[in-house]
Amino acid sequence: MQMPKPSEADKEHFRAVMPSDPDVVVKPMFGNLGAFVNGNMFAGLFGPTIGVRLSDTDRAELEASERTVPFGPEERPMGGYTGLPEIWNSEGAGDEAREKAWVTKAYNYVAGLPPKEPKASKPRTKK
């Protein structure tokens, strides 16, 4: 499976459409980026594509009204996430407000979910 790498411009754009809330944590994931709230990912970057995790109702609305794309590897897209239309991310498209609106919906939805419990660390074994 080939993992697409986002350009620096893609990463900058991803950060620009994230909510300016102190609870938002953006961190690297497999050469791409993920945006988290309370330990749960609400948006991700996979190559140039921004994917969002929405409620079933919002996801159905977005997918019915826009040319969304699967989010994640082609052979195994991430369940529960929808890729925003790639045209929105193209230079000069002027759709940053639409992206921000859907990313904010994803943030609000995921912020309302129970916080993710941190994984227990594995005990170290002596060699």
C-alpha positions in Angstrom: 0.0 0.0 0.0 1.5 3.3 -1.1 1.1 6.1 1.5 0.7 9.5 -0.2 2.7 12.3 1.4 1.2 15.7 1.7 3.2 18.7 0.5 4.1 21.5 3.0 1.4 23.6 1.4 -1.1 20.7 2.1 0.0 20.6 5.7 -0.2 24.4 6.0 -3.7 24.4 4.4 -4.9 21.6 6.8 -3.7 23.6 9.8 -5.4 26.7 8.4 -8.9 25.1 8.3 -8.7 23.7 11.9 -10.8 25.4 14.6 -8.8 27.8 16.7 -9.7 26.0 19.9 -7.0 25.2 22.5 -8.4 21.6 22.7 -7.4 20.9 19.1 -4.2 18.8 18.9 -2.6 18.4 15.4 0.0 15.7 15.2 1.8 13.6 12.6 0.4 10.3 11.6 2.2 7.9 9.2 3.7 10.9 7.3 0.4 12.7 7.2 -1.5 14.7 9.9 -4.4 14.1 12.3 -6.5 16.6 14.3 -7.7 15.4 17.7 -10.0 16.5 20.4 -10.2 14.6 23.7 -8.0 12.0 22.2 -10.4 11.3 19.3 -9.5 12.2 15.7 -12.0 14.5 14.0 -10.0 15.3 10.9 -7.1 13.9 9.0 -4.8 14.7 6.1 -4.0 11.9 3.7 -1.9 13.2 0.9 -3.8 16.3 -0.3 -7.2 15.1 1.0 -8.8 16.3 4.2 -11.1 13.7 5.8 -13.6 14.5 8.5 -15.6 12.4 10.9 -19.2 13.5 11.0 -22.5 12.4 12.5 -24.5 10.1 10.2 -26.9 12.9 9.3 -24.1 15.4 8.5 -22.1 12.8 6.5 -25.2 11.9 4.5 -25.9 15.6 3.7 -22.3 16.2 2.7 -22.0 13.1 0.5 -25.4 13.9 -1.2 -24.5 17.5 -1.9 -20.8 17.5 -2.8 -18.3 15.4 -4.8 -16.7 13.8 -1.8 -14.0 11.1 -2.0 -13.2 8.1 0.2 -10.7 9.0 2.9 -7.6 6.8 3.4 -6.0 4.2 1.3 -7.9 3.3 -1.8 -8.0 -0.4 -1.0 -9.1 0.3 2.6 -10.7 3.7 3.2 -11.3 4.7 6.8 -14.8 3.9 8.0 -16.8 6.8 9.4 -14.7 9.4 7.6 -15.5 11.3 4.4 -12.9 13.0 2.2 -13.8 16.6 1.4 -13.9 17.5 -2.3 -10.3 17.8 -3.5 -11.2 20.7 -5.6 -11.8 22.7 -2.4 -8.1 22.3 -1.6 -6.8 23.4 -5.0 -5.1 26.7 -5.2 -7.4 29.6 -6.0 -10.6 27.5 -5.5 -11.7 29.9 -2.7 -13.6 27.2 -0.8 -11.7 27.5 2.5 -14.9 28.8 4.3 -16.8 25.6 3.2 -13.9 23.4 4.4 -13.8 25.2 7.7 -17.5 24.8 8.2 -17.4 21.0 7.7 -14.2 20.7 9.8 -16.0 22.6 12.5 -19.0 20.3 12.3 -16.6 17.3 12.6 -14.9 19.0 15.6 -18.3 19.7 17.3 -19.5 16.1 16.7 -16.3 14.4 18.0 -15.9 16.8 20.9 -19.3 15.5 22.1 -18.1 11.9 22.2 -16.6 10.3 25.3 -12.9 11.1 25.7 -10.6 8.4 24.5 -8.9 6.6 27.3 -5.1 6.5 27.1 -3.7 3.1 26.3 -2.0 1.4 29.2 1.7 1.1 28.7 3.1 -2.4 28.3 5.3 -3.6 31.1 8.9 -3.8 30.1 10.5 -7.1 30.1 14.2 -7.7 30.9 16.3 -9.3 28.3 
